[in-house]
């Protein structure tokens, strides 16, 4: 993750041409993430399914299905991503249900051997459900804009979006 990374909880319109073709846009892909976005999604089901590959043949793949309230399409899960999820949540895919993953677009080796953009899973558990109380208390204790900026900068990136309201409230108090 970089300073420009934005954590999102649902796929957003990107203007990619595949958005114009609903039948070609049935699975989550790199085209569903804007530059710098990383998607946090909760797995609700893992199952085998069939897709048409690039030459029109049926191919069996593993799908990750996500919490429907976030309107995230299923994702084809390759062996690399499955290994990462297993390292986070255990080898039994039934243990992945209800667990959250952080998805980003990265450079991967294509089946043809070259490099391409593909969906990758961060090798860390996302901060879903982590308390931000301690960070909000630190922000509320700030007495200067410099201290506020340094305190906010020290908050883990995946938790910052949940502390912005407190930071903004303190900016108003310090400026007053």
N, C-alpha and C positions, 0 to 999 in steps of 0.2 A: 504494500500500500504506500502511496505517496501523499504529500500534502494536498494534492488535487483530488484525492479519492473521495467520492461521495457514496455513503452507504444508503441504499434504498431498500424498500420492503415490497415493491411490486415493479414489474417491468414497465418501462415508460416508452411512449412513442419516440422513435428515433429518426423517422423520415426515411428509413431504409426501404428500398424498393420492394422487399418481400412483404411489407405491410400491405401492399396493394393486392396481394394474391393470398387470400385466406387459406386456400388449400395447400399452399407451400409454406405456411407459417403456423403449423400445428404443434411444433416443439420449440422449446426455449432454445435460443441460439445467440451467438455473439451479436447478431443484428438487433437483439432486444435490449442491449445495454448501450447507453450513451458513453462517450469517452470518459474514463475516470470513475464510472459507476461500478459499484459492487453490490450484488443483490443478496440479501439475507432471506432465506426461505426455510420454512418448516416442512420436513418430509412427513407425509401422511400415508404413503403407500409406495412399495417397491414391487415391480412386477415385470415379467417378460412380455414383450409385444412385438408386432411386426411393423416394419417400415419399408418403404421402397427405397432402395439405394440409388446411387447416381445413374446406374444403367437400367433402372426400372425393375430390378429383381427384388423379390421379398427377402428381407433380412431380419432375423430375430435379434432383438436388442433388449437391454434392461432399461426400464423407465423409472425415474423418480417422479412421483406425483406430490404436489405441494398443497398446503392449506388453501382451499378455494376462495377464502375471503380476500386474498391478495391478488387473485386473477393471474396467477403465474402458470404458464403452459407446462406440460410435462417436459422433463429433460432426459435426453438419452444419456445414460451413465456408462462411461467407458471403464476399463479395468483400472486405469490410473486413479480416476476419481473414486471408484469403489474402494480401492486400497486406502485412500486418504480418509474416507468416511469410516471405514473399518478401524483405522488407527485412532480415530476420535471417539467412536461409540461402540466398538466391538465387532467381532467377525460375523455375528449373526445379523443378517439384514433385517430380521424382525425387530431387533433392538434399535434400529434407526428411526422407527416410527415416532413421531413427536419431537424429533431432534432437529435442530437448526444447522444449516450450513451457509457459508459465505461463498458466493459464486462470482467469478470475475472472468474477463476475457484475457487470454494469454496466448503466447506463441506455443504451438504444439506440433508434433510430427504427424503429418497426414498419413492415411493408409497407403498412399502412393509413395511415401518416403520423403516428400518435401516438407517444408514448414508452412503452417497456416494458422489462422486465428481459431481458437477453440475455447469452449467453456472449461474453466478449471475451478477447483475447490480449494479454498485456503486451508492450510494445514493447521487450523486452530479453531476452537469453538467460538462462534460469535458471542458477543456480549449480551445476548437476549436474556432477560431476567436478572442481570447483574444489577445490584443496587448502585445508584449514583449519589446516594445521600452524602457520603464522605466528601465527594468532589463538590457538591453544591454547598456544603458547610464551609469548605475551604474558599470557595468563591465569595460567599457571604461575609467572610472575615477580611476580605481585601480592603485596604484603605486608600490605595492609589490606582490609577489606570495602569501603570507599569506592573504593579503587583498582580492586578486582575489579568492582564495579558499573559504574564508568566505562569500564573496558576492555571489559566485555561489551556495554555500550550502544553502543560504537563499532563493533562487529562488524556487517557488512552483514546486514540482516534475513533474507535468503534463506540465509545460512550459520549463523545462530544455532542452529537445531535441532541442527546437527552439533557444536556446541561446548558444549552444555549439560552433558554428562557431566564435562568438564574443569572447568567453572565450579563444579559441585556438589562435585567432589573438592576444589577449592581452598577452597570455603566451609568444608568440614570441617577442613581443615588450618589455616586462619586462625582459626577459632573455637576450636580445641584449645589 
